[in-house]
Amino acid sequence: MIGDQKAYAIEITVANGLPSALSADPRFWVKSPLYVSYDSSSFRTVQMGIIHRIMPSDEVRVKVWAVPTQPGYQTVLGGSSAITVIDARGDIVVQQAEVPTTLASSERYDTPEWWDDAKFGIFIHWGVFSVPGWGPVGRYTEWYDWWLHADGKSSESWNYHRDMYGEDFVYDDFIPQFTASKFNASEWVHLFANAGAKYFVLVTKHHDGFALFDTANSTHRSSYHLGPKRDFVKELFASAKSERPGLHRGTYYSMPEWFNPDAGSYGFGNWPGHLARSPYNNKLEPYTGRIEGKDYLQEIQLAHMMALAKDYETEIMWCDIGGPNLTVQFAREWYPYAESQGRQVIMNNRCGALPQFDTPEYARFSSIQNGKWETSEGIDPYSYGYNRRTKAEDYRSASTIITTLVDIVSKNGNYLLNIGPTGEGEIIKPMVDRLLEVGKWLAHSGECIYGTDYFFLGAESGDIRFTRTPTTFCIIALSRPQNGMLVVQKSVPVLPGDEIELLGAGEDGRRLHQENRKV
């Protein structure tokens, strides 16, 4: 909103088309503020974008805020339109009329501004699978039930389960052991905030079909009806909303379920949708809490997603796997509903339709991406879910997490770092320690992470990464410079007379460098 008007952000890229060979001459730089507007038969600008600096061959992106000139929820970009750039005196520097534009649709959404600026979030994989908390090295422990049935006789999973629990112990026998006796919603949200995260995403239902919220009468396979009989989504969201209101709240939701018979007609691949058979005696295993006669897509999947959207007011719908879905139907309700409440919401590319961002998993892009993306991976280098086999020294170090975050942000991405609590709901000390170390770094250097954009001329130079804001340019070294000197072998938007500040140096460090702050 701009004042009392609902405004739309129109992103405009402005380039200095002069060749990079002229970068050494400040006369060819844009050094004084320029103001950008967009006006058409459908929109008028209410807040201009501001450009402070562009070096030759560089580009910067600005957001122009505009309001519709015609009433109605759906407004069309285009028609008679123009982009105008003026200087501080109001003189037109450049104007481009009849700008080619794209139709804006109520079923096509950009990422919210808060998500673009947030950069860093916490993923939480927690559920019944956290009780055994075990998996073969290099595998996801949250897939415990699947590995047990899919790996076959005498596999590592098969042997481990038999030796630890016995051949007659089925996966659903873990449900009463999912006590969450150490879960403290307030402690969790304060930890996330102190880690420097701006949002979190809680696994509300994984592929085993066990939910952490009140599933009403769609199914009773949930922590609200079974086990601890608590609504953990409600508890965590309420704590975040009241104690850390700046921390955005998101929900992971698995679209299919491995062994739910209601999903049988929609089954595929590793999600067949039929009851599991014991890997030891071939007997059918129960699907505890299931209510028979439900249409999986309409009465379970869509019902759950709508509940998370409306009853719990999730801001992020982080789907997994995809497959058969009713996502378009969901989105047609969710987006207008959230907008009517003044909330900006977002959905990933795994919901099956209308993706707003890509989701590489335990991987990241090696170069700048124009589209928004988010890497997710665990502090555990092999698993999202808690794995009791992982030694404290094997978890990703704070230094590794920070350098990964910097690299991702420099390439226009977000970083969703996962923790795996135990079945009791404890976030173990090695994870806590690393999160707090990351938070300590972000406390003094976060201005080069939050709210930044990428550097058009390249995200990196050797062990250096670049980010920018409208008024600053950040040079981040991923390793300590040798001989106390950082050498940047790349043209960057820095001019004689600019001041350089060493973030995190403290007042003593800043005074120490005072004489050398001018470029």
N, C-alpha and C positions, 0 to 999 in steps of 0.2 A: 504494500500500500504506500502511496505517496500522498501524505495528508489523509484525506478521507476518500481518495480515489483508488480504485483497483488498477494497478499499473502492470504493464508487461515489460520484461527485459528483452531488448533486441540487441543481440551481440553483433558488433561491427568490427571488422579487422581493417586497420589502417597501415599502409606500408610506406616506407621511404624507399622509392624505387631506384635511387642512385646506387651505383656499384660499390661494393665493399672496399674497393681500392681507394675511395675517397674518405674512408673512416678516420684517417689520421688528421683530417682537416676539419676542425669544429664548425667551420662555416656551413658545412653541408649536413649538419645535424639539426633535428628539431629539438630546441632547447627551452623554448618558452611554451607555456600551456596553450593547447589548442582544444576547442570545444566542438563536440560532434553531436549532431541531431539527426533524427529520422522522422520524416513527415510524409504522409500519404493521404489518400482519400478515406482511409480507414483509421489512421492513427495520427496523433499529434504528440510531440515530445513535451514532457513535463520535467524531465531532469536529464541534462546533457551528460554525455560521457566526456571525461577529461584525459587528454594525453599530455604527459609532461616531457617525454623524451623518446626520440627514435633516431638511431644511428643509421647510416646508409646501409641498405639491403636488409634492414630489420623490419619486423612487423610487430604491432601490439594489438591486443584485443580490448575493446571497451564495451561496456554495457550502457545502452541508452534506454531510459525508462519512458514509456509512452502509454497513453490511455486511448481507448477506442473513441472514435468520433461518432460511432453508431451504437445503439444499445444492443444487448444480446450476449449470450455466453460465448457463442462461436463468432469469431471475427476473422475476416480474411485479410492477410497481408497482401500488399500488391496494389494494382491499379496505378494511378498517377502517384509516383513516389520519388523522393529525393533524399540523398544523404548530403548534409552540409557540414563543412569544417570551417570554423571561424577562429580568429585570434582574440587576444584579450581586449582589443579595441572594437571588436565586433565586425571587423572586415572579413569578407569571405576569402578563405585561402584556397579551397577547392569545393566544388559542388558537382555531384553526380546525379543527374536526373534519370528518371525511368529505370530505377534500379531493379534488376531481376530479383524476384522474391519467390518464396515457396508458400503454398497454402498452409496456414496453421489449422490443425484439426483438433477436435476435442479428444481424439484417440491417439495423439502423438504429443509426448511431453518431454521437455528437457529436464535435466537434473536440477533440483532446487539449489538456490544460491547457498543455503546453509551447508548442504552436502558438499558442494564444490569447495567451499572454504574450510571445511572440517579436516580433511586429509587423513585423520587417524581415528580408527574405531577399534573396539574390542568385540571379538566373537566369543560366544560361550557355548561349547558343546557339553551338555550335561543331560543325563537321563539314566534309564535303567542300565544301559551299557557301561555306565561309570562304576557300577557295583563290582563286576569282575575286573574291570579296568585293566585289561590284558589283551595283547595281540602279538602275533609274530612280528619280529623286527622289520620295519619298513612298511607296515600295514596300519590302516586306520582301526583303532580299537572300537570305535563306534559301530563298526561292521561286525562285531563279535558274533551275533546271531547268524549272519550270512556266512562268514568263514566256517563256522561250526558245521553248517549243513552243506556248503558247496565244496569244501576242500576234500571231503571223502575220508574213508577209513584210514586210520594210522597216520593221518596228517598231524602237524604240530598242534593245530587247534583241537582236533579230535582227541588226541592223547592228553592234552592239558586239561580239557573239560572233564574227561573221564577220571583222571587222577585227582583233580581238585574237588569235584562235586558229585561224581558218580554217573553211571549211564542213565539212571532214571530221572535225573535232575534236568528239567527243561528250562529254556530261557525265561519263561514267565515266572519261574520260581524265584527269580531275582527281584521281582516287583516288591514283595514285602520287605526285602533288604534295602530297598531304596528309601532310606529313612530321612535324609536331608537334615539330620539332627544338628549339624553345625552350620546350616545355611543362615546367613544374616544379610538380608537385602541391603540394609544401610551400609554395612561394611563393604559389600560389593560395589555399590555405586560410588562411594567415596574413593575406593581403590581405583576405579576406572577414571574418575576425574583427576585424581592425583597422578595418574600415569600420563596425563595430558590428552587423553582420548576425548573426542567431542561427541561420540555416539557409541552405542553398543547394539549388538544383535544377538538375541538369545534364541537358542534352538528350542522351539516350542513343540515340535514333533519331528522325530527322525524317521528313518525308513522302517523302524520296528513298530511304528504306529502308536507309540506311547506318548501322550501329550502332557504338557506341564501347565495346562489351563483348564478351566471349566468347559468341557465339551458338551454340556447340556445333555440332550437325548440323541445326539448323533452317534455317540459311542460312549461307553464308560471306561474305555481304556486310557485312563489319564490319572495324573497324580491327585486330582480333585476327588475322584471316586475310589481310587485304590491306593495302596501303600500309605504314604504320609497324609493323604487326604487334604492336600493344600494346593492352592492356586498360586504357583510360583511366578507366573507372568504378572498376575495382579499385584503380588507383593513387591516384585522388583520394580515394576513400572510406577507404582504408587510412591515408593521410596525415592526413585529418581525424580519424579515430578515435584515432590515436596522439598527434598533436600538438595538436589542438584538440578534445578529446572533448565539449566543451559545444556544439559546432557541429553542428546536426542535418543529416542527409544525405538528399537527395531526388532523385528521378529523373523527368524528363519522358519521355513515351513517346507517339509518334504512333500512334494506333490503325490508320488505314489507310496505304497507300502509293500514290503516284501511278501508277507504271508496273510494279508487280509482277503478272505474269500469274496468280500463285496467288491474288491478290485479285480476279480478274476476276468471279467469280460473286457477289462481295459489293460490287462497285464502285458508286459513286454520285457525281454531281456532278463536282467537280474531282478526284476520286479514282477514275478509271475502272477501274483495275486491269487494264491491258493494256500491252504493250510500246510505248514511244514510237517515233514515226517522225521521222526527221530533218526539221527545218523547211526544209532546203535541197534535199534530193534524195528525200525521202519513204521512204528505206530504214529498215527496222527497226533500232532501236538495241539494244545488249546490255543485260542486267541482270546485271552482273558479280557473281559470287559466289552467284548463285541456285542452289539445289538443287531440281531438278524433283520434282514429285509430292507436294508438301506441301499439306495442308489449311491455308489461311491462318489461320483463327480458332483452330483447336486446336493446330496444330504450329508456328506462328510467333507470332501475337499472344499467345495464352495462355501458351505456353512461355516467351516473353520476359518477360512480366509476372511469372510465377512465379519465374523465375531472378533478376530484380531484387529480388523480395520475399524470397526464401529464401537465395540464394547471396550476394547483395550487401547484404542487410538494409536496403533502403531504408526510410525512415520516411515518405516522401511519395510517393504514386503520382500524379504530375501528368500526366494523360492529355490528349491534344489531339484535337479534331475529333469524336470519338464514332463513330457509324455502327455497323454490325454488330459485335457483341462477345460475349464470354463473361465479362463482368465479375462477374455474380452468382456464377458458379462460382469465379472467382478469389477474390472476397471471402470466400466460405465457408471457404476454406483459409487465406487470408492473415491475417485478423483473429485467429482463435484461435491461429494459429502465433505471431504477434507477441506476443500476450498471454501465451502460455506462456513467452516469453523475457523478459517484463517490459518490453516496449516498447510505447509508444503510437504508432499510425500513423494516417495520414490520406489520403483520396482526394478529388480535386476533382470538379466536376460534369461534366467532359468525358469521363469513362470510360464513360458510357452508363447507369449505374445507381448507386444508393446514394450520391448526392452529399453531401459534408460541408461544402462551401463553394462559393460562386459566384466566377466569374473574369472580371470585366470586363477588357477588353484595350485598352490605350492609352486608357482611360476610367476614370472613377470615379463612385460614387454621390454625389449632391449633398446627401443627408441621412442621418441615422442609420438603419442597417439592424439589425433585431433578429437576423437570421440572419448568420452569419459570411461574410466575403467577402475577396477578395484582388485588388488591382489589379496587373497586370503591365505593364511598359513598359520600353523601353530607355533607357540614357543617351543613345544616339542617338535623336533625336526622331522618327525615321521607321522604324527597323528594329531587329529583334532581332539579326540576324546582322551581322558586321563589314561596313561599307561604306567602301571606300577613298575614295569621293567626299565623305564627310562631313568638313568642316573642323573643326579642333580647337575653334574658337570657337563652332561650331554645336551641340556637345554640351550637354546640360542642365547648367546650373551647379549647384554644390553647394547654393547657396541655393535654387534651384528644387526640387532633390531633397528638401531638408529640409522646405520648406513643404508639398510634396506629401505627404510622410510624415506630418507633423503633421495635415494635413487628413484623410487617410485614417484614421488611428488615432482621431481624435476622433469618427469616424462608425462605429466598430466594425469597421474593416477592417485588413488587413495589406497591406504594400507589398513586392512582389517586383520588384526593380530589376534589369534585364538588362544584362549585358556581352556583347560579341561579340569573342572573341579572333580573331587572324589564323590562317591555315592552318598557320603555324609554332607556334601555341600561345602567342603573345605577347598579353598584355593591354596595350594601348598606353597611353602615358603620360597622355593627356588623361582616360582612364577611371580610371586609377590615382589621379591627382591628385584627382579629384572624390570617389572613394570614401573616400580618406583624410581629406578635408575633412569629409565626412559623419560619419565615425568620430570626428573630433575634437569635433564638436558633441554627438554622442551620449555621449561620454565624460563631459561635464559636465551634460548635460540629459536623459540617457536615463531618469532616474527618472520623467519625465513622459511617457515612451513605453512602455517595457517594463512589462508586467504591469498596465497601466492599463485602465480601463473608460470607457465614454462617460458624459456628463452627461445624465441623462434630460430635463432641461428645455431642452436644445438644445446642439448641438455648437459653435455659433459665434455671434458677435456682431460684425458687420462684419469687420475684419481680425484678429479674435481667435478662438482655438480653445480648447476646454476638454477636459481629461481628468481622471480621478480615480483614486485608490486608496482602500482602506478608511480610511486615516488622513490623506490629503493631497488637496488640490485644486489643479490646475495651470491657470494662465492663460498662454497662449502667444500672443505677438504675432507675426504673420507679416511685419510691417514695423516699422521703428523708430518708436516713439512720438514725436510732435511735442512740442517744448518740454520734453522730459524727463519727460513725464507720460503715464501709461497710464490712460485713462478706460474703464471697463467699464460699459456701459449695459445691464446685465442683472442680475437677482437671482442671486447666487451663494452657495454655502454657506460664507460667511465671517462670523465673529462678532467683536465687540469683544474684544480680548485675544489674538486669533490672531496668530501670527508669520508674516511674509512673508519669504521668502528669494529673492534673485535668483540663479538657477542660472547658473553659468559666470562669476560676477563675481570669483571668487578671494577670498582672505582680505582683501585691501585693499578690494575692493568691498563685501564684507560688513560690514567695520568702518565703511566710509563710510555705509552705510545702517542701522547699528545703532540709532541713535536713532529711526528711523522704521519699525522692523520691527513694532511693535505696531499692530494695526488700530484 
